[in-house]
């Protein structure tokens, strides 16, 4: 006998997100250790260097290896020898011995990486000296308050608007559909901004503080974006760093042009966006995938014809209008397929 449990789309979405995070982390863990093993076989000794992965020029496999077995972020850290002759990591955190391959292949190291607020594996993560309890409590209060605020706003603001959009969508009443879209745009964007702060600032910093994780740059000033490319590079640093290290650079090494490698990265990102929407909703509507691919011609248009504040306005309009448009489209398809409103 087979038992089946009907899972709510929200619970399924959380589960799929966790599966995706674990998958990306394991890919990074495998690739970095493979590069270390390849480097060990080639040179017959261990080498640990710490370099930024912002340099997008990758002339050969050795460069890929050396760029990725070390530090991947933007801390002012360097490697030196202590009085005992051991390699140590010197920076804001206390001086500590460096771990070299294969000494990093332990359960403790793997579990720390799986819990750390990053998708890119490193043999030596930047570490802080202590847990700052006042910041930990502050982030915890923010997490509790903001998640309750978002739930209240969704129930009071988003759900009624979406439910009232059913008849215009069924009747293809375009003026009323446009009215519902605009009515949904502002609260949806407000909730998205709250979610962004809750996850990228409160939650990830809370996790980093508990684990004494030293690199807390999870986003940069994406709100000042004057191009679509700048937005995607800066609003989600963990995913962007993973894509550059494990997709973009290897593709460049394989002979792809920068443009072609960027297109492949967008396709992979579009796949994961569609996966996180279609699987929880048990349907394939192509809306998330298509919305991501639409970013490619939109980015070309903004870069060619707009600049400065006009380009920044275009980026913000795409964020404010694009998300509710996909929400309404997915809601319509979900109702048609399942004949039920959650």
N, C-alpha and C positions, 0 to 999 in steps of 0.2 A: 504494500500500500504506500502511495506517495502522498505526503502531506504538503499542501501549498499554502503559503501565507500571503495574503494581499497586503502589500506594503504601501503606505502613503507616499506620494511623490516627493514630499519634503524629506522623509527619512531615506528614501532611495537616493535622492540627490546628495545627501550628506555621505552616504555609504560610497557612492560612485566617486565623489571628490576624494575621500580617503584612499580608495583604491588607486586613483590616478596619482596621488602624491607618493604612495608607496612604490608604484611602478616607476615613476621618474627618479626617485631616490635610488632604487635598485639598479636602474640603468647607469646612473652616475657612479655608483659604488663599483659595479662591474668594470666599466670603461676605465676609470682611474687606476684600479688595481691591475687591469690588463696593460695599460701604458707603463706602469711601474715595472711589471714583470718583463715586458718587452725591453724596456730600458736596461733592466738588470742583466738580461741575457746578452744584449748588444755590447754593453760596456763592462760587464763582469764586476761591477760594483754599484752600490746605491748612490743616487744623487737626489738630494732634496733641495729644490729652489722655490722661491716664492716670487711670483710675477703676476701682474695684473692681466686679466684676460680681455681687456678693452682693445688691445692691439689686434686688428682683424687680419693682419698679414701672416699667412701660414705657409712658408715655403716648403716644409718637409715634415715627415712624421715625427722626427726628433723634436722639432719645435713644438708640435702639438703636445708631446709627452711632457716636456719641460714646462709648458705653460699651464698644465692642468694637474700635475701632481702636487703643486704648491698652492699658495693662497690665491683666491679668485676674486677678492673684493678690494676695498679701497682703504685699508688701514695703513697707518704709518708704522709698519713693522719690518724687521729685517732679521737675518740670520747671522749669528756670530758664535764664537767659541767662548765658553766660560773658563774659569781658572783650572778646571780639570780636563780641559780639552774637548768637552762634549759640545755638540751643536745645540744651541738654544735659540728660542724665539724671543726677541727683545722688542717691546712696544709698551703700550699703556699698561698691559697686564704684567704680572710678575714674571721674571725670567724662569723658564722651565726647559727641560731637555726636549729636543725634537724627536718625534717618532719617525722611524724610517721603515720602508717596506723590507721584509714582510712582517715586521713586528706589529704592524697595525691590524693584522688579521685576527682579531679577537671579538668575542661576543660583546664585550664592554664597548669597544670602539663602534661596532655596528649599531648597537642599541642607542648609543649617544647620537649617532648620525640620524637614525630614524626619528628621534625625538627633537632634534635641533631644528630651528626655524630656517632651514635652507634646503635647497634641492641639489646642490653641488657638493659632492664629497671631497674632503681634503684629508690628507694624513695628519695635518696639524691645524686645527681650527684656532682662531684668535679667542683668547679666554680673558675674562675679567677676574679681578682678584677676589671679589666678594659679592654676595647678594645684597643689594640695597633694598632693605625691607620697606622703606617709605614709598619707593617707586613701585614695588611689587603690590602693595596695598592699593596705591592709586590706580594702577592698571586693572586690578581686579574689580574695583568699584566701577570703573569705566565700562568694563566688559559686562557686568551685571546690569547696569543702568541702560546702556545702549541697546542691548539685545531685547530688553523689555520695551524700550521706546520704539524700536523697529517693529516688534510684533504688534504693538498697539496701533501704530501708523498703518501697517498693512491691513489689519482688521477693520479699522475705521475709515480708511482712505482708499486703499487699493482694491480690496475685495468688492465693495459695493460698485465701484466704477467698472470693474471688469464684468461683474454680473449684469450690469445695465447695458453692457456693450453687446450682449448676445443677439438681441433682436436686430439691431443695425447690421451686424455681421451676417446674420441669416438672410436678411432682406437685401443685402448689398446696398444699403442706403449710405452713399458716400459722404454726403454732408454731415450726417449724424456720426458716421464712423470717424470723420476728421475731428468732430467736436469731442468725441470720446478719447481720441488719441491725444489731443491737446490737454484735455482734462486729466489724463493719466500721466502726462509727461513730467509735470513739475513735482508731484508727490513721489513718483518713481525715482526721479533723479535725486531728490532729497534723501530718500531711503537708501539709495545706492551710495551716496556720500557718507551717510552714517555707517553703513556696512563697511565701507572702505576704511574709515577711521577705526571701527571696532576690530577689524581683522588685522590690517597691516600695521596699525600703530599700537593698539591696546593689547590684542591677543599675542601677536608675534613678539612684542617687547616683553610681555609677561613670561612667555616661554623662554626667551633669551635670558631674562634675569634669573629664572630658576636654574637654568643650566649653565649659568656664567658664560654665556655665549657672547663673545666680544664684538662681533660685527652686527650692528643694529641698523644698517642701512637697507631698509626693505622697500623704499620708494624714494623718488626724487621729485623735483618740482614739475610734475606732469601738468598741473593746472596752468602753467605758463607756456604750454606747447604751442609752437607756431608751425608745426607740421604734424601729420599723423604718425610719422616714424618716431618723432621725439616722444609722443605720448606713449606708444607701445614699448619704447625702450625704458621708460622711467616710471610708469605707474605700478609695475609689478617686477621688482628687481630680481627676486628669486627665480621666477620663470624665465625672465629675459637672460639671466646668467646661464641657466641650464641650456636654453636654446642656442646661445652663442657658443658655449663650450662643446656641447654634444651633438649639435646639428650643423650650425653655420660653419664653424671652422673645419670640421671633417669634410664637409661638402666642398669648401674651397680647396682643401688638400686633394680631393678627388678630381679636381679640374673644373668644377662649376664656377661660373662667373658670380660676382657678388649679387647681381640682380636675380639670377636663377636660384642661388642659395637662399636669398630672402623670400622668394616665392614659395620654395619648399617649406621653409619655416612657417609661413602663413598657412599653408595647406595643413600642416601638422596641427597648428593651433586651432584651425577651423574644425578639424576632426574631433579634437578634445572638447571644444565648445558644443558641438553637436552631440557628442557622447553624453555630456553632462546634462543635456536637455532631453534627448530622445529616449534614453534608457529609463530614467525615472518616470517619464510620462508614457512609456510603452508605445511609442510611435516614432515615425521618422518623417519629420516635416520639412527638413532641409533649411529651416529658417535660420538657425544659428550658424550653420555651415555657410549658407549664402551670405549672411550678414558679415561674416568675417572676410569672405572673399571680396565682398563689395569694398572693403577697406583698401584694396590694392588700387583700383582705378580712382577712388576718392583721394587717396594719398598722392597719386600722380597729378590730379587736378589741383589740389591745394598747393603742392610744391611749385607747379608751373604758373598758376594764375594769381595766387594770393601770397601775401607776406605780412609780417607784423601782426597788428591787432586784428586785421581781417582774417588771417589764417587761424589765429587763436579762437576767434568767434566761430569759424567753421568747425573747428574741432569740438567746441562746446555744444554746438547745435547738433552735431552727429551723436554726441553722447546723450543729449536730452531727448531727442526725437527717435533715435535708432532703437534704443532699448524698449520703450513702450510699444513701438511698432511690432517688434518681434514678439513681445508678450501677448498682444492682441491676436496676432497670427497663430501663435502656438495654442492660445486658449480656444480659438475657433476650431482648429484641427482636433484638439483634445476632446472637445465637446461632441464633435461630429463622430469621432471614432468610438468614444466610450459612453456617450449619452448620459453623462453624469457630471455634476459639478461638485468639486471638493470644496 
